[in-house]
Amino acid sequence: MPLDFTAIDFETANSSAASACSVGLVKVRDGRVVDRASWFIRPPLGHDVFQEWNVRIHGIRPEEVADAAGWVDQLADLVEFAEDDHLVAHNAGFDMGVIRAACAATLVACPEYRYLCSLQVARRTYHLESYRLPVAAMAAGFEDFRHHDALADAEACAAIVVHAARRHDAATIDDLAALTGARVGRIGVPVAA
């Protein structure tokens, strides 16, 4: 089984994990990026207030997502893009929390995925003063990207995992997890066929 996965990153409108306002997805096959996608998401009611702090971080304003489809309408697109891949995210607990919370807020079943945290992998691969995404990405040779742009962050995350897999001679995500001692987590319920 080759190094196949989908890197994912969310930006949120506020401190609520359910407030996803942007997603970036990067598909990797055989250790190479083969597809990218990103889009705005209109956060669910009750989670749709944009806090100034979040806007300062990612630059996304309420008017930019006003005409975007909501979580329920876009979840199918996310699942279609990611297929049955492992998901990979930097500080994956945050991004998997967004999926869980947005599904709960919109009363839809959370899709089942296995996932790996590139932050955990980076900590067990590089010797750095910081393991924040830009620093870890630089160690992997991925520089000069727009941090807090969901697609750019997903690309940086993918670069870290591909680079780490090469350094550890890991052929799959499960191999990389085993070789680095990183945990492969699970979210969701079984997806109906």
Long-range contacts (C-beta under 8 A, 24 or more apart in sequence): 1-171, 1-172, 2-29, 2-30, 2-31, 2-171, 2-172, 3-28, 3-30, 3-31, 3-161, 3-162, 3-165, 3-170, 3-171, 3-172, 3-173, 3-176, 4-28, 4-29, 4-30, 4-85, 4-86, 4-172, 4-173, 5-85, 5-86, 5-87, 5-88, 5-116, 5-158, 5-161, 5-173, 6-81, 6-82, 6-83, 6-85, 6-86, 6-87, 6-88, 7-87, 7-88, 7-89, 7-118, 7-154, 7-155, 7-157, 7-158, 7-161, 8-82, 8-87, 8-88, 8-89, 8-95, 8-154, 8-157, 9-89, 9-90, 9-95, 9-150, 9-151, 9-153, 9-154, 9-157, 10-94, 10-95, 10-98, 10-150, 11-54, 11-57, 11-58, 11-60, 11-148, 11-150, 12-43, 12-54, 12-98, 13-43, 13-47, 13-48, 13-49, 13-50, 13-51, 13-54, 13-60, 13-62, 13-65, 14-47, 14-49, 14-50, 14-51, 14-54, 15-51, 15-54, 16-43, 16-47, 16-101, 17-94, 17-97, 17-98, 17-100, 17-101, 17-102, 18-43, 18-44, 18-47, 18-71, 18-98, 18-101, 18-102, 18-104, 18-105, 18-106, 19-43, 19-44, 19-47, 19-48, 19-49, 20-71, 20-98, 20-102, 21-50, 21-58, 21-60, 21-65, 22-58, 22-60, 22-65, 22-150, 23-74, 23-78, 23-150, 24-149, 24-150, 24-151, 24-152, 24-153, 24-154, 24-155, 25-78, 25-81, 25-82, 25-151, 25-154, 26-151, 26-154, 26-155, 26-157, 26-158, 27-81, 27-82, 27-85, 28-158, 28-161, 28-162, 31-162, 31-165, 31-166, 32-162, 33-155, 33-158, 35-81, 36-151, 36-154, 36-155, 37-77, 37-81, 37-151, 38-150, 38-151, 38-154, 39-68, 39-74, 39-77, 40-64, 40-65, 40-68, 41-65, 41-68, 41-69, 41-70, 41-71, 41-74, 42-66, 42-67, 42-68, 42-69, 42-70, 42-71, 43-70, 43-71, 44-70, 44-71, 44-102, 44-105, 44-106, 46-105, 47-102, 47-105, 57-148, 58-148, 58-149, 58-150, 59-148, 70-106, 71-102, 71-103, 71-105, 71-106, 71-108, 72-106, 72-108, 75-102, 75-103, 75-108, 75-111, 78-111, 79-111, 79-191, 82-113, 85-113, 86-113, 86-114, 86-115, 86-116, 86-173, 86-174, 86-184, 87-113, 87-114, 87-115, 87-116, 88-115, 88-116, 88-117, 88-118, 88-157, 88-158, 88-161, 88-173, 89-115, 89-117, 89-118, 89-154, 89-157, 90-117, 90-118, 90-119, 90-122, 90-133, 90-136, 90-153, 90-156, 90-157, 90-160, 91-117, 91-119, 91-133, 92-116, 92-117, 92-118, 92-119, 92-120, 92-185, 93-117, 96-185, 96-187, 99-187, 99-188, 100-187, 100-188, 109-188, 109-189, 109-191, 110-187, 110-188, 110-189, 111-187, 111-188, 111-189, 111-191, 112-186, 112-187, 112-188, 112-189, 112-190, 112-191, 113-186, 113-187, 113-188, 114-173, 114-184, 114-185, 114-186, 115-184, 115-185, 115-186, 115-187, 116-161, 116-173, 116-176, 116-177, 116-182, 116-183, 116-184, 116-185, 117-182, 117-183, 117-185, 118-157, 118-160, 118-161, 118-164, 120-180, 120-182, 120-183, 121-160, 121-161, 121-164, 121-176, 121-177, 121-180, 121-182, 122-160, 122-164, 124-180, 124-181, 124-182, 125-163, 125-164, 125-167, 125-168, 125-180, 133-157, 136-160, 139-163, 140-164
